[in-house]
């Protein structure tokens, strides 16, 4: 009988050690738990096949399309995210498309009315036959200003211009490269 008591005693000690190890090693950092379960990290809603237009006095000025748009409504920052890219068409006073913009990622800061457009950004100014390429672009809708501090390449009918930094009005009819680096003439042969 004493051997039987010793076996139960040893089993009891082993179970106590295992149980205490499990309870001591399993702890949750409350900050990590809150971060994982926070609603601010999740979109308030998502729209698939997103299309919208901005108009002025009944005329469509800008049309946006995206595969997906997600709205985030955190305490300090509210924004729309277009993680699969965005396509924008700009219209002139006659209702014709004057320019297009395409990118692989975009984010719109709602309260600032500021677009952050990046990854393979391409703007086609159809009315002037010009193309603008860069990796990062900001579009301030309040100031009607488009700008970048990154490398930019602008292709016109006659030349290719490169440099760092770029500013333009929002219909891309007037632009300038802030730090020009080179000009390549294009000649028809």
C-alpha positions as CSV (number, residue, x, y, z in Angstrom):
1,X,0.0,0.0,0.0
2,X,2.9,2.4,0.7
3,X,4.1,1.8,-2.9
4,X,0.7,2.8,-4.1
5,X,0.7,6.0,-2.1
6,X,4.2,6.9,-3.4
7,X,3.1,6.4,-7.0
8,X,0.1,8.7,-6.5
9,X,2.3,11.2,-4.7
10,X,4.8,11.3,-7.5
11,X,2.0,11.6,-10.1
12,X,0.5,14.4,-8.1
13,X,3.8,16.3,-8.0
14,X,4.3,15.9,-11.8
15,X,0.8,17.1,-12.5
16,X,1.3,20.1,-10.2
17,X,4.5,21.0,-12.0
18,X,3.0,20.6,-15.4
19,X,-0.1,22.6,-14.4
20,X,1.9,25.5,-12.9
21,X,4.1,25.6,-16.0
22,X,1.1,25.9,-18.2
23,X,-0.5,28.6,-16.2
24,X,2.7,30.6,-15.8
25,X,3.7,30.4,-19.4
26,X,0.3,31.3,-20.8
27,X,-0.2,35.0,-20.3
28,X,-1.8,37.5,-22.6
29,X,-0.3,40.9,-23.0
30,X,-3.3,43.1,-22.8
31,X,-1.9,45.6,-25.4
32,X,-1.4,42.8,-27.9
33,X,-4.9,41.5,-27.3
34,X,-6.4,44.9,-27.7
35,X,-4.4,45.6,-30.9
36,X,-5.6,42.3,-32.4
37,X,-9.3,42.8,-31.5
38,X,-9.4,46.6,-32.1
39,X,-12.0,47.7,-34.6
40,X,-9.8,50.6,-35.8
41,X,-7.6,48.0,-37.6
42,X,-10.6,46.7,-39.5
43,X,-12.5,48.6,-42.2
44,X,-15.8,50.0,-41.2
45,X,-17.0,48.8,-44.6
46,X,-15.7,47.7,-48.0
47,X,-17.2,48.2,-51.5
48,X,-16.3,45.8,-54.3
49,X,-16.6,47.1,-57.9
50,X,-16.5,50.7,-56.6
51,X,-17.5,53.6,-58.9
52,X,-18.2,57.2,-58.0
53,X,-18.2,60.6,-59.7
54,X,-17.6,64.2,-58.5
55,X,-19.7,66.8,-60.2
56,X,-20.0,70.6,-60.3
57,X,-23.2,72.3,-61.4
58,X,-24.6,69.1,-62.8
59,X,-21.4,68.3,-64.9
60,X,-19.3,65.3,-64.1
61,X,-15.7,66.5,-63.4
62,X,-14.0,63.4,-62.1
63,X,-14.9,59.7,-62.2
64,X,-13.2,57.1,-60.0
65,X,-13.3,53.3,-60.3
66,X,-11.6,50.6,-58.2
67,X,-11.9,46.8,-57.6
68,X,-12.2,47.5,-53.9
69,X,-12.5,50.5,-51.6
70,X,-12.3,50.1,-47.8
71,X,-13.2,52.8,-45.3
72,X,-11.3,53.0,-42.1
73,X,-12.7,55.2,-39.3
74,X,-10.1,55.3,-36.5
75,X,-10.1,57.8,-33.7
76,X,-7.4,60.0,-35.2
77,X,-7.5,59.1,-38.9
78,X,-10.3,58.4,-41.3
79,X,-9.4,57.3,-44.7
80,X,-10.5,55.2,-47.8
81,X,-8.0,52.6,-49.0
82,X,-7.8,51.3,-52.6
83,X,-5.3,48.5,-52.1
84,X,-5.8,47.0,-55.6
85,X,-5.4,50.3,-57.4
86,X,-7.5,53.1,-58.7
87,X,-8.5,54.4,-62.1
88,X,-9.6,58.1,-62.5
89,X,-11.0,60.0,-65.5
90,X,-11.0,63.8,-65.6
91,X,-13.5,65.6,-67.8
92,X,-13.2,69.0,-69.5
93,X,-16.0,71.6,-69.8
94,X,-17.5,69.8,-72.8
95,X,-17.7,66.5,-71.0
96,X,-14.9,64.8,-72.9
97,X,-12.2,62.9,-71.0
98,X,-9.2,65.2,-70.8
99,X,-6.9,63.1,-68.6
100,X,-6.7,59.7,-66.9
101,X,-4.8,58.5,-63.8
102,X,-4.0,54.9,-62.9
103,X,-2.1,53.4,-59.9
104,X,-1.6,50.2,-58.0
105,X,-2.5,51.7,-54.6
106,X,-4.2,54.7,-53.3
107,X,-5.4,56.2,-50.0
108,X,-7.7,59.1,-49.5
109,X,-7.4,61.0,-46.2
110,X,-11.0,62.1,-45.7
111,X,-10.7,65.1,-43.4
112,X,-7.7,66.6,-45.2
113,X,-9.2,65.8,-48.7
114,X,-5.7,64.5,-49.6
115,X,-5.0,61.6,-51.9
116,X,-1.8,59.5,-51.6
117,X,-1.3,57.7,-54.9
118,X,1.5,55.3,-55.3
119,X,3.0,52.3,-57.1
120,X,3.1,52.5,-60.9
121,X,1.4,55.9,-61.1
122,X,0.6,56.9,-64.7
123,X,-1.2,60.0,-65.8
124,X,-2.3,60.5,-69.4
125,X,-3.0,64.1,-70.4
126,X,-5.1,63.3,-73.4
127,X,-5.8,66.8,-74.4
128,X,-2.1,67.7,-74.5
129,X,-0.8,64.2,-75.6
130,X,1.5,64.0,-72.5
131,X,2.2,61.1,-70.1
132,X,3.5,61.4,-66.5
133,X,5.0,58.5,-64.6
134,X,6.1,58.4,-61.0
135,X,6.0,56.1,-57.9
136,X,4.3,58.5,-55.5
137,X,1.9,61.4,-56.0
138,X,-0.2,63.6,-53.7
139,X,-3.4,65.2,-54.9
140,X,-4.7,67.9,-52.6
141,X,-8.3,68.4,-53.6
142,X,-8.8,71.5,-51.4
143,X,-5.9,73.4,-53.1
144,X,-6.5,71.7,-56.5
145,X,-2.8,70.8,-56.5
146,X,-1.0,67.6,-57.6
147,X,2.6,67.1,-56.4
148,X,5.4,64.7,-55.7
149,X,8.9,64.8,-54.3
150,X,9.9,61.5,-56.0
151,X,11.4,60.8,-59.4
152,X,9.1,61.8,-62.3
153,X,9.2,61.1,-66.1
154,X,7.1,63.3,-68.4
155,X,6.7,62.2,-72.0
156,X,5.5,64.9,-74.4
157,X,5.2,64.7,-78.2
158,X,8.7,66.1,-78.7
159,X,10.7,65.0,-75.6
160,X,11.1,63.0,-72.4
161,X,11.8,65.1,-69.3
162,X,13.0,63.6,-66.0
163,X,13.7,64.9,-62.6
164,X,12.8,64.9,-58.9
165,X,9.7,66.6,-57.7
166,X,6.6,67.6,-59.6
167,X,3.8,70.1,-59.3
168,X,0.6,70.5,-61.4
169,X,-2.9,71.8,-61.3
170,X,-5.4,68.9,-60.9
171,X,-6.3,68.7,-64.6
172,X,-2.6,68.4,-65.5
173,X,-2.8,71.3,-68.0
174,X,0.0,73.2,-66.3
175,X,2.9,71.4,-64.6
176,X,6.6,71.8,-63.7
177,X,9.4,69.5,-62.6
178,X,11.0,70.9,-59.4
179,X,14.5,69.5,-59.9
180,X,15.0,68.7,-63.6
181,X,17.6,66.1,-64.4
182,X,17.5,65.5,-68.1
183,X,15.7,66.0,-71.4
184,X,15.7,63.5,-74.3
185,X,14.5,64.8,-77.7
186,X,12.2,62.5,-79.6
187,X,12.5,62.8,-83.4
188,X,10.4,61.1,-86.0
189,X,12.6,59.3,-88.4
